[in-house]
Amino acid sequence: MQIHVYDTYVKAKDGHTMHFDVFTSVKDDKKAVEYAKQWLATIGEGDAVVTSKECSFCHSQSAPPNVVDEINQNGFYIYKMEGCK
């Protein structure tokens, strides 16, 4: 499966920056922002500002089976990098 990677930087409630990627099967900026907001709500950061400025398309690539499975189930996969819970 070819996935699309959206590089995302969001300010947490306590002021630190969270850096994560949103992986999707469709190249759709609005959907990527929606997925970022959905995930942030699950970790108690639902009020974080996320727009196409904070969540922007980076590149496309192939995905390993565990990522494909999660995208098929939920529509997206979050790859946590810096400052994520």
WONORBEL-V495154 format. One record per residue. N is the residue number from 1. RES is the residue in three letters. SS is DSSP state (A for helix, B for strand, O for the rest). OMEGA is omega as a letter, one per 30 degrees, with the letter a starting at -180 (999 if undefined). D_LAST is the distance of its C-alpha to the last C-alpha in whole Angstrom. Layout:
# WONORBEL-V495154
N:RES:SS:OMEGA:D_LAST ; N:RES:SS:OMEGA:D_LAST
This chain:
# WONORBEL-V495154
1:MET:O:l:27 ; 2:GLN:B:l:27 ; 3:ILE:B:a:24 ; 4:HIS:B:a:23 ; 5:VAL:B:l:20 ; 6:TYR:B:a:19 ; 7:ASP:B:a:17 ; 8:THR:B:l:15 ; 9:TYR:B:a:14 ; 10:VAL:B:l:12 ; 11:LYS:B:l:13 ; 12:ALA:O:l:10 ; 13:LYS:O:a:12 ; 14:ASP:O:l:12 ; 15:GLY:O:l:14 ; 16:HIS:O:a:11 ; 17:THR:B:l:11 ; 18:MET:B:l:9 ; 19:HIS:B:l:11 ; 20:PHE:B:l:11 ; 21:ASP:B:l:14 ; 22:VAL:B:l:15 ; 23:PHE:B:l:18 ; 24:THR:B:l:21 ; 25:SER:O:l:24 ; 26:VAL:O:l:26 ; 27:LYS:O:a:26 ; 28:ASP:O:a:25 ; 29:ASP:A:a:24 ; 30:LYS:A:l:24 ; 31:LYS:A:a:22 ; 32:ALA:A:l:19 ; 33:VAL:A:l:19 ; 34:GLU:A:a:19 ; 35:TYR:A:l:16 ; 36:ALA:A:l:14 ; 37:LYS:A:l:14 ; 38:GLN:A:a:14 ; 39:TRP:A:l:11 ; 40:LEU:A:l:10 ; 41:ALA:A:a:12 ; 42:THR:A:l:10 ; 43:ILE:O:l:7 ; 44:GLY:O:l:9 ; 45:GLU:O:a:10 ; 46:GLY:O:a:13 ; 47:ASP:O:a:15 ; 48:ALA:O:l:14 ; 49:VAL:O:l:17 ; 50:VAL:O:l:17 ; 51:THR:O:l:20 ; 52:SER:O:l:22 ; 53:LYS:O:a:22 ; 54:GLU:O:a:18 ; 55:CYS:B:a:18 ; 56:SER:B:a:21 ; 57:PHE:B:a:23 ; 58:CYS:B:a:22 ; 59:HIS:B:l:24 ; 60:SER:B:a:25 ; 61:GLN:B:l:25 ; 62:SER:B:a:26 ; 63:ALA:O:l:23 ; 64:PRO:O:a:23 ; 65:PRO:A:a:24 ; 66:ASN:A:l:20 ; 67:VAL:A:l:19 ; 68:VAL:A:l:22 ; 69:ASP:A:a:22 ; 70:GLU:A:l:19 ; 71:ILE:A:l:20 ; 72:ASN:A:l:23 ; 73:GLN:A:a:22 ; 74:ASN:A:a:19 ; 75:GLY:O:a:21 ; 76:PHE:B:l:18 ; 77:TYR:B:l:15 ; 78:ILE:B:l:12 ; 79:TYR:B:a:12 ; 80:LYS:B:l:8 ; 81:MET:B:a:10 ; 82:GLU:B:l:9 ; 83:GLY:O:a:7 ; 84:CYS:O:a:4 ; 85:LYS:O:999:0
